Amino acid sequence: MSRRTPVVTRRAALALGSAGLAASAFSAARAETPKIRIGYWPLSAGLPFYVALEKGFFKEVGLDVEGAKFASATQVVEAMIAGRIEGSANGVASAALGLGEITSPGLFKIICSNPSNKQFVLDEILVPVDSPIKSIKELAGKRVASGPGIQNIVLAKAILEANGIKDPKIIELPIGQHVPALAAGQIDAVYTLEPTGTIGRLKNISRILEDGVISTYVLGDEKLPWFGGTATLTTVFMEKYPELVKPYVAAYAKGVKIVAEQPDEVRKYLKGYTGIEEGLANEVPLPGFKMATEFSETDLAAYQKFFDVFTDRGIFTRHIDVAPLFYKG
């Protein structure tokens, strides 16, 4: 019995052809999925992003995401404006992003921010471990440093001014140099961010003079959340690839959730992204994390109050209404 050649009807051929075209289109769409580059500053506040990368949350939703480390928040924002990256991770200075919004209106949408205060510590003033200084007021005439960028300089000055120090001069230093500069006696104190305080304490080089200083001295209430760092996506990216926005935000939110539920478990992911080693990671205090869709009216008011500090000081050349900057999709 001879083997019969299969008969393909015209309808079946068309169906097969359509399926082939659909498969090709799907493959092409997957091939065209862009690499999503996210800028970060090496702080503990970036932990949700580090976790989402390391645990594969972005890959789970079909996204190709990579982190790009920068020496300052200003550099992150400049890269966003230039189109070299598609957004920022938590920990990137909110005021630097505000300046980016002024320079390039409609630059980004906020997807998450990290509130800190006396309870959820990020910001602090350090002095050498053997320093006789016991209060911020005693820093008058001393060599005080801060991290790079306008947000850090302005806040360091505001903290000192609130403690009665007139016309303070601030030395700008990369955050990785804060502990070494204290150890070498090059500075008497530094306004900095975690994990710097933890690194200095564990190495017996520095001690925390006071933490939660932004809420206390700049916002005027130690319990008020200071939204000093913000995760964003550029509107250029969001408009070009709208279908990728919700998966990205969902994966990022998964990182936020696991940090909230398992902080001790995920602190190990600070290694490689910050200056702290895995064995010391459990010592690092963490700020809070809040997705844009979770912001209350009180949270928005606190974020607005922080931005208004920069408007009042003439750093922002126009008022920025923060509410429209939040992604609510």
N, C-alpha and C positions, 0 to 999 in steps of 0.2 A: 504494500500500500504506500503510495507516494505521499510525502509530506506536503501538505497544502500550504501555499503562501498565504499569510494572513491578509485579509481584505480590509483596507482602511477606507471608511466612507468619507465623503467630503466634510460632513458635519464633525466626524471624529478628528479629521485632520485639522479643521479649524480650531477645535477645542484644544488639541495638542499644541497647536501653534500659539494659541492664546495663553495656555499654561506656561509655555516656554518663554514667551514675552514677559509674562508676569514674574517668572522666576528670575529672568535676566534683569528686570527692573528692580526687583527686590535686592538682588546681588549688587547692582549698581548703586542703589540707595545706601546699602551697608558700606560699600567701598568709599562712598562720598562722605560718610559720617566723619566730621572733622575731629582733630585732636583738640581737646578743650584744655587750655593752659591756664592754670590758676596761680596767681602770685601770692606768696605768703612771706611773713616776717617771722623769724625763728623764735616764737613765743609759745608759752603753754596754752594761750588762748586759741591757737590754731588746732587744738586737739581733735575736734569733730572732723575736720578736713583730713587730718593725718589718719584717723581711724577709718574713714570712708575709703581712703586710698588703700590702706594696708589690708583691710578686711574684704576688699573687692566689691564694695557696695555699688560703685559706679559701673564696674564691669558687669554686674548682675543685670543692670538695665540697659546694657549694650553701648555704654559710653566709654570713650577713650580719653581719660582724664589724667593729666600729669601736673605735679606741683613745680613751681619755679620759685626758688628762694631768692630774696632780695635783701640788701643791706639796710634798707629803710622803707617805710611806708610810702614816702614820696616817690621812690623809684617804682613801686608797684603801680601807683596811680599814673605816673608818666607812661609806663608800659601799656596800661589800659587805654590811655588817650591815643597812643601811637598804633594801637591795634596788635601789639605783640603778644598780649594775653587777653583772655576772655572774662576775667573777673578776679576777685580777691577772696582770700580765706578770712575767717575770723582772726582777730588780732591786728589786722591792718587798720591803722589809725583812721577813725571816723572823720576827724577834721581834715586830714589829707584828702580824703574822698570828697569832702565838702569843697575844698579848693579846686578839685578836679571838676566838680559840678559847675563851679563858677567859670572856670576856664573853658569847659566844653559842656554846655547845658544839655541835659538829657543823657549824660554819659553812662549811667548805671541804674540798676534797681537793687534795693537791699533785699537779701533773702534771709539773713540771719545776723544777729548782733550778740555781743557778749557783755552783759551787765556785770559790774563789779562794785563792791563797796567794802565795808568793814567785815561783812560776813563772807562774801565771795571775793577773795583777794587777788588782785592783779597788780595794782599800783602801790609803790612804796618809796620811802626815803631810806637809803642805807648810809651807814658810816663805818669806818674801820672798827674791828671788833674791840680794840682797846681804846677807842676814842672816848674822851671825857664828856662829849656832847650828849645832853639828855633831852633836848627839845629842839624843835625846828627854829624857834626864836633865837637859839644860840648860833645859828648859821650865818648871822650878820657878819659880813667881812670875810667869810670863808670861801674857799674854792668849791663851788657847787657845779656838778655836771648833770647832764640829762642825755637821753637818747637823741638820735638825729631826727630832724624834721620839725616843722613848725608846730605841730600839736604838742610835742614834748617840751619844746622851748617855752611856749606860751604857758603851758600848765605848770612847769617848774617855777616860772616867774610868779604866776598867780598864787601858788602855794606859799612862796616866801613872802609875797606882799601881804597875804592874809594873816601872816604871823608878824606883821609890823616891820618887815625889812624893805626899805625903800630902794628903788632902782636897782634891783638885783642883777648881777651879771652871771650868765649861765655858759658853761663850757660844753660844747656839743661833742659827744663821743659815740661811736658805734656801740651798740648794746653789749657786744662781746668783750669790749674793753673796760666795762664798768668795774668788775671785780679786780682785774689786774691793776687798774689805775688806783683803786683804793689800797691795794696791797703795796704798791710802789710809793705811796704817799704823794702821788701827783694831784690828788683831789682830796677834799675833806668830807664830801658827801655827794650822793648822787640820787636824783629822782630816776627811778627805773621801773621795770616791769618783770614779773615772774617769767621764767624761773631764775632770774638773776639773784634775787634775795636768797633763794634756797641753795644755789650753788655757792654763794659767798659764805653762808652759815655753815654748810657741811664741810667746807674747806677751812673753816675757822679763820676767815679773812675779814668778814664783815658781819654786822648785825643790823636788824631792822630798827630804825629809829621810830618810824610810824608807818602804818599801812592804811589803805583806804583813804588816802589823802585827797583824792579828787572829789569824792562825795562830800567829805568833811569841809574842805576849804574852798573848793571852786563852786560846787553846787549848793553848799550850805547845809547839808543834812547827811550825816554819816550813813543813814539807811537808804538814801535815795540811790537808785541804780545809775551808775555811770556807764553809758554805752560807748566805751572808748575804742572798740574795734568792731569791724563790720565785714561780713561776707557779702559779696555782690556778684552780679553778672552784668556785662556791658549790654546796653540796649542794641548795639550793632549786632552782637551775637544773637540776642534774643529775637530780633526781627528777622535775621537771616535763617535761623534754625529754630523756629517756634516749637516744633515737635520735640526738641531735645530739652526744653526748659523744665517741664514738669518732671521728667525722669531724673534730671540733675538735682532739682530741689528735693525730690523724694529721697534720693540717695544721701544727700547732705543731711536731711532731717533724720535719717536712720543713724547717721554718725552722732548727731546731737542726742538722740534718744539713748543710745548705748553709753555715751559718756555720762549722762544723768543717772542711768540705772546701774552701771558697772564702772564707776570712776577708778577704783583701785586696779581693776583688771586691765583697763585700756591705757593707763598712764605709761605703760611700757612703750607705747607708740611715740612718746616724746623723743625717744632715742633716734638720732639721725636727722631729726627735723629741728631740734633745739640743742642747746649746749649741755644738756643734762644726760647722764648715762642711765641705762636701764635700772641698775641697782639702786639708784637714788631717786627714781621717778616717783615713788610713793610718798616722798616728802613734799612734793610740789603742790601748793594750794591751787585750786582752779576757780576761774570766774564762773558765772552762770552762762547759759546759752539759751537764746530765745529766737525761734523762727519768726519771720516777719508776720506770718499769718496768726501768730499767738500774741502779738502786741496789743496791750490794753490802752485805753485813753491815757492812763497814768504813765505807762511806759513811753508813749509818744510824747507826752508833755516833758518827761525827763530828757529824752533824746533832743527835743527842741530846745530845752533850756541849755543843754551843753553847746549846741550850735550857736545859740544866741550869745554865749560868752565870746565867741570869736567874731561875731558881728559887732558887739559892743566895744571890743578892743581894736576894731578896724582891720582885723586880719581878713575877714570876709568882706568883700566890697559891696555886697548886697545881702539882703535877708534871704535865707533859704528856708522854705517851708518843707519840713521833713516828710510830712504825711504822704505827698505824692511820690516820694522816692521809694516807698515800700511796695514790694511785689506781693500781690494778693491773689495770684492765680491759683 
